[in-house]
Amino acid sequence: MSWAFVIIPTIFIVVFYFYPMVQSLWLSLHSGAGIALDFVGINNYRRLLSDQAFLTAVRNTFIFFIFQIPLMIFLALVFSVILNNKALKFKGLFRTLVFLPSITSLVAYSLIFKYLFANNGIVNQVLMFLNLINDPILWLGDPFWAKVLIVLAITWRWTGYNMIFYLSALQNVDPSIYEAARIDGASSIQQFFKITIPMLRPVILFTSITSTIGTLQLFDEPMNLTGGGPGNATTTISQYIYNLSFQYTPNFGYAAAVSYSIVFFVIILTIIQFRLGREKK
């Protein structure tokens, strides 16, 4: 009877995880839509190297990855340290407010961001009132500012989620370590970089890997905020897969090949992060 508790979940994992993975890999060796597929071998993967739309999507995705993840992790660390302060009042309220964006409806917050960052939106009006800009910023119409908007949106949404992991880890750190550092004359900034970050190294590595996977699969924000535009300025790999499957002339085989490029990038970046996050002996 005890084997049933192992066998049944194993069957579900094989059927709903491993079989689709193998099937999609086989599909990536074909070209066409529906059941009208032609075997093309590795030609789909060769095509990736000369597909300018794919290369643009890769470049956009890595721009988001390079700028957004360090910013989000740093802010999450700062918030976790602040909200772990025992002297801070209303900690529960502040923690909820920081975490709330991660459970906010995507469609709702996309509409709010579009309203805030419209040409005549509140953000531009405030910046012009403060004389920081003379003309409205085209947040949704300029390739550079559209990327900035996507980075801001992702950071706003997921900083609180990562903060929870750091906050949980900080509560397991012995307060006497910080007391000893203060006695030795270490400032708050020194304690942050010399104690907090090293102590949270395993958790930072975990959140970095999960954030990397999420960013390489980024779809929701570009699709709902900018539609991948202007032009292809904010199109990501996942959105390009969607376009290949449902927007352009369907080519499920090539779309599967593009999806496996994400797997390749995830493996490479995860290995790099493991090596960088490894504790020096």
C-alpha positions in Angstrom: 0.0 0.0 0.0 2.9 2.4 0.8 4.1 2.0 -2.8 0.9 3.6 -4.1 1.9 6.9 -2.4 5.1 6.9 -4.5 3.9 5.3 -7.8 0.9 7.4 -8.3 2.7 10.8 -8.0 5.5 9.4 -10.1 3.1 8.5 -12.9 1.6 12.0 -12.8 5.1 13.6 -12.9 6.1 11.4 -15.9 2.8 12.0 -17.8 2.5 15.7 -17.1 6.2 16.8 -16.9 8.6 14.5 -18.6 6.5 13.3 -21.5 5.7 16.9 -22.6 9.4 17.8 -22.3 10.4 14.9 -24.5 7.5 15.6 -26.9 8.4 19.3 -27.2 12.0 18.4 -27.9 10.9 16.0 -30.7 8.6 18.8 -31.9 11.5 21.2 -32.1 13.0 19.0 -34.8 9.9 19.6 -37.1 8.5 22.5 -38.9 4.8 23.4 -39.5 1.5 23.8 -37.7 -0.9 21.3 -36.2 -0.4 17.8 -37.5 1.1 18.9 -40.8 4.7 18.7 -39.6 7.8 18.0 -41.6 11.0 16.7 -40.0 13.8 19.2 -40.5 16.3 17.9 -37.9 18.5 20.6 -36.3 17.6 23.2 -39.0 15.3 25.1 -36.6 18.3 25.5 -34.2 20.5 26.7 -37.1 17.8 29.2 -38.0 18.0 30.7 -34.6 21.5 32.1 -35.3 20.3 34.1 -38.3 16.8 35.0 -37.1 17.0 38.8 -36.4 13.7 38.8 -34.5 14.9 36.1 -32.2 18.2 37.8 -31.6 16.4 41.0 -30.8 14.2 39.2 -28.3 17.3 37.6 -26.7 19.0 41.0 -26.5 15.9 42.6 -24.9 15.5 39.7 -22.4 19.1 40.0 -21.3 18.8 43.8 -20.9 15.9 43.2 -18.5 18.0 40.5 -16.8 21.1 42.6 -16.4 19.4 45.7 -15.0 16.3 44.3 -13.2 17.6 41.4 -11.1 20.5 43.3 -9.3 18.2 46.2 -8.7 15.4 44.0 -7.3 17.7 41.9 -5.1 19.4 45.0 -3.7 16.1 46.7 -2.9 14.7 43.4 -1.4 17.8 43.2 0.9 17.4 46.8 2.0 13.7 46.4 2.7 14.3 43.2 4.6 17.0 44.8 6.8 14.7 47.9 7.5 11.7 45.7 8.3 13.7 43.4 10.5 14.4 46.3 12.9 12.8 45.5 16.2 12.4 49.2 17.0 10.3 49.8 13.9 6.6 50.3 14.6 3.8 48.9 12.4 6.2 46.3 10.9 3.3 44.0 9.9 1.7 46.8 7.9 4.9 47.8 6.1 5.7 44.2 5.3 2.2 43.7 3.8 2.5 46.8 1.7 5.9 45.8 0.3 4.7 42.2 -0.4 1.3 43.2 -1.8 2.4 43.9 -5.4 3.5 40.3 -5.9 -0.1 39.1 -5.4 -1.8 42.0 -7.3 -3.7 41.1 -10.4 -1.5 41.5 -13.5 -4.2 43.0 -15.6 -5.2 45.5 -12.9 -1.7 46.7 -12.2 -0.9 46.9 -16.0 -3.8 49.2 -16.5 -2.7 51.3 -13.5 0.9 51.5 -14.9 -0.4 52.5 -18.3 -2.5 55.3 -16.7 0.4 56.5 -14.5 3.0 56.5 -17.3 0.9 57.8 -20.1 2.1 60.9 -22.0 -0.2 63.0 -19.9 -0.1 60.7 -16.9 0.6 61.5 -13.3 4.3 60.6 -13.5 5.0 63.0 -16.3 2.9 65.7 -14.6 4.8 65.3 -11.4 8.2 65.4 -13.1 7.3 68.5 -15.1 5.9 70.2 -11.9 9.2 69.5 -10.2 11.0 71.0 -13.3 12.9 67.7 -13.8 11.8 67.5 -17.4 10.5 70.0 -19.9 8.5 67.7 -22.2 6.6 64.5 -21.3 8.6 61.3 -21.5 7.2 58.8 -24.0 7.2 55.9 -21.6 5.2 53.6 -23.9 6.4 55.1 -27.3 10.1 55.4 -26.9 12.3 52.2 -27.2 14.6 53.2 -24.3 11.9 54.4 -21.9 9.7 51.4 -22.7 12.5 49.2 -21.5 12.8 51.3 -18.4 9.1 51.0 -17.7 9.3 47.2 -18.0 12.2 47.1 -15.5 10.3 49.4 -13.1 7.2 47.3 -13.4 8.9 43.9 -12.7 10.9 45.4 -9.9 7.8 46.9 -8.3 6.0 43.5 -8.6 8.6 41.1 -7.3 10.8 43.0 -4.8 8.4 42.2 -2.0 8.3 38.5 -2.9 12.1 38.2 -2.6 12.1 40.4 0.5 10.1 37.7 2.3 12.9 35.1 1.8 15.6 37.5 3.1 13.4 38.6 6.0 12.9 35.0 7.1 16.6 34.3 6.9 17.5 37.5 8.9 15.2 36.4 11.7 17.4 33.3 12.2 20.6 35.4 12.5 21.9 35.7 16.1 21.4 39.4 17.1 24.7 39.1 19.1 26.6 39.2 15.9 25.4 42.7 15.1 25.9 43.8 18.7 29.5 42.7 18.6 29.9 44.5 15.3 28.5 47.7 16.8 30.8 47.4 19.8 33.7 47.2 17.4 32.5 50.4 15.7 31.0 49.0 12.5 28.5 51.3 10.9 25.1 50.2 9.6 26.4 50.2 6.0 29.5 48.1 7.0 27.2 45.6 8.9 25.0 45.4 5.8 27.9 44.5 3.4 30.2 42.6 5.9 27.6 40.7 7.9 24.1 40.7 6.3 25.1 39.8 2.7 27.6 37.1 3.6 25.1 35.5 6.1 22.3 35.5 3.4 24.6 34.2 0.6 22.6 30.9 0.2 19.3 32.7 0.1 20.6 35.3 -2.3 21.8 32.5 -4.6 18.4 30.9 -4.4 16.5 34.1 -5.2 19.0 35.0 -8.0 18.4 31.6 -9.7 14.6 31.8 -9.4 14.6 35.4 -10.6 16.8 34.5 -13.5 14.4 31.7 -14.6 11.4 34.1 -14.2 13.1 36.9 -16.2 14.1 34.6 -19.0 10.5 33.5 -19.2 9.2 37.1 -19.0 6.0 37.5 -20.9 3.2 39.2 -18.9 4.6 42.8 -18.5 5.8 43.3 -22.1 2.6 41.8 -23.4 0.2 43.8 -21.3 2.2 47.1 -21.0 3.8 47.6 -24.4 2.7 44.7 -26.5 6.4 44.1 -27.3 6.7 47.6 -28.8 7.5 50.1 -30.0 8.6 48.0 -32.9 10.2 45.0 -31.2 12.0 47.1 -28.5 10.5 45.2 -25.6 9.7 41.8 -27.2 11.1 39.0 -25.0 11.9 35.4 -25.9 8.6 34.1 -24.4 6.6 36.7 -26.3 8.4 35.7 -29.5 7.4 32.1 -28.9 3.8 33.3 -28.4 3.9 35.2 -31.7 5.3 32.3 -33.6 2.5 30.1 -32.3 -0.5 32.4 -32.4 0.3 35.7 -34.0 2.4 34.9 -37.1 1.9 32.0 -39.5 1.9 29.2 -36.9 5.2 27.2 -36.8 5.0 25.1 -33.6 8.2 23.3 -34.4 10.3 26.5 -34.6 8.5 27.9 -31.5 9.5 24.7 -29.6 13.1 25.3 -30.7 13.0 28.9 -29.5 11.6 27.6 -26.1 14.6 25.3 -25.7 16.9 28.3 -26.1 15.5 29.5 -22.8 16.4 26.1 -21.3 19.9 26.5 -22.6 20.3 30.1 -21.2 18.8 29.0 -17.8 21.3 26.2 -17.5 24.3 28.4 -18.4 23.3 31.2 -16.1 22.5 28.9 -13.2 25.9 27.3 -13.5 27.6 30.7 -13.5 25.6 31.8 -10.5 26.4 28.7 -8.6 30.1 29.3 -9.2 29.9 32.9 -8.2 27.8 32.1 -5.2 30.0 29.3 -4.0 31.6 30.1 -0.6 35.3 30.6 -0.8 37.3 28.3 1.5 
